[in-house]
Amino acid sequence: LGAKAFSHIYAATGAGNFILGLISGLELSSWLILVAMQLILFVLGMFIDPIGIMMITLPVFLPLSQELGFDLIWFGVLFTINMELAFISPPFGMNLFYMKGVVPDSISMGDIYRSVLPFMALEVLGLGLVILFPQLVLWLPNAIMG
């Protein structure tokens, strides 16, 4: 509810254009801005559900991604991978608490935190590969759309 209200107020006040102009005026590398966006999504993903994050960040991140020349399908895949990573990240990853609810009582949260680290490493590797090689995820949409 809060994210929806924020999104409406944000759009009504024209804050998106202001922030877009502000970030564009900083003359930063587009890749540095992309990494900053990914870090913001990751941190928010540890505390907020993906729908809330989309309502909060997309009014800023989508126009910014278009301005920087990034493919929006690619950016959507980055968002999805980032949400998967955030949902298994200690200490507040929501999926860790779901997992605790289905494992035997003899398995502690510490055990779950330690066991998820290899999966996090693989997610980070996958995110890095998709950032470095966008064609890994864009070849199929490009082939279908011609």
N, C-alpha and C positions, 0 to 999 in steps of 0.2 A: 504494500500500500504506500509506504514511504517512497519507494523507488519510483512508483507511478506518479505520485504527486511531484517529486523532484523533476521527473522527465517533462511533465506538462509545464511546470513553471519555467524550467530551463528553455524549453522551446518558445514559450510565450514572450520571454524577455529578450530573446535573440542572443543569449549568452554564447551559443555555439559559434556564431560568426566572430564574436569578440575573441574567444579562446583560439579559434582557428587563425585569426590574424595575429594574435600574440605569439603563438608557437611558430607560425610561418616567419614572423619577423625576427626570430632568434637566430636564424641562419645556421641551424644545427644539421648534422648529417641525417638523412632520412632513416638510415639504419639505426642510429642512436635513438631517434624518436621511436622507432619500432620496438627496440629493446625496452625502452622506458614504458611503452604501452603494455608490453608483455609482462613486465614486472608488476605494474599496477593491477593488471588482470589476475595475476597469480596471487598477490596479496589479498585482493578483494575476494577471490575464490575460496580462500580459507575461512571466510567469515559469512559470506552472503551466497545465496543460491544463484545459479546462472541467469535466470530470468531477471532478477533484481540487478545483477551486474550489467546485463544488456541494456536495461532501461536507464541506468546511470551513465554508462560509458559510451554507448553507441552514438548518442547525439554529438559527442565530441570526436570519437575515434573514427567513425565512418567517413565524415567529410575530410578529416585529416588524412586518412589513408588514401582517399581519392586525390586529394591535393598533392600527396607525395608520390602518386603514380603506382600505388600497390593494387594488385588484383583483389577484388572484394571476395571472390571465392577463396582465394588463398588466405586472406585475412580471417575469414570465417573458420577455416580449418585450423589456423593458429589459435583462434579463440577456443575451439572445441578441445584441442589437445591441452591447452592451458587449463581449462576447467577440469579435465580429467586429472591432471597433475595436482591441482589445488585441492581436489576432493580427497586425495590420499595423503596430503601433506600434514605431518604433525605440526603443532599440537591440536589444531582445530579442524582438520579434514573431516568432513561429515561422514564419508564412507568408512572411516576408521571406527566411528561409534556404531555404525550399522553392523560392522564386522564383530565388534565386541558383543553385540546382542545375540549373535548366533553361534559363537564359539563356546566351548566348555569353560566353566568358571576357573579352571586351573590356568587358563591363559590370561595373562595380565595385559593391560594397555601398553606397558613397556615392551612386552613381547610383540604386540601388534605393530608398534612404532618401529621396532628394529626390523621386523619382517618386511615392511613395506619399502625400505630403503632401496633394495635392488630394482623394484618396479619404478620408483621415482627416478632412479638413474637412467633407466631405459626410456622413460617418458621425456626426460630432459634431452637425451640423445636424439629421440625422434623429433622433438620440437626444433632442436638445432639443425637437424638434417632438412626439415621442411622449410626452415628459414633460409638456409644456405642454398637449397636446391628447390625452388618453388615448382619446378616442372614435375617433381615427384607426385604432387597432388593435382596439378593442372593439366596433365596430358589427357586424362580421360574427358573432363569437361570440354577441353579444346577439340578433341577428336569428335565428340558428339555434336558440338555446335558448329563445327566446320572451321 
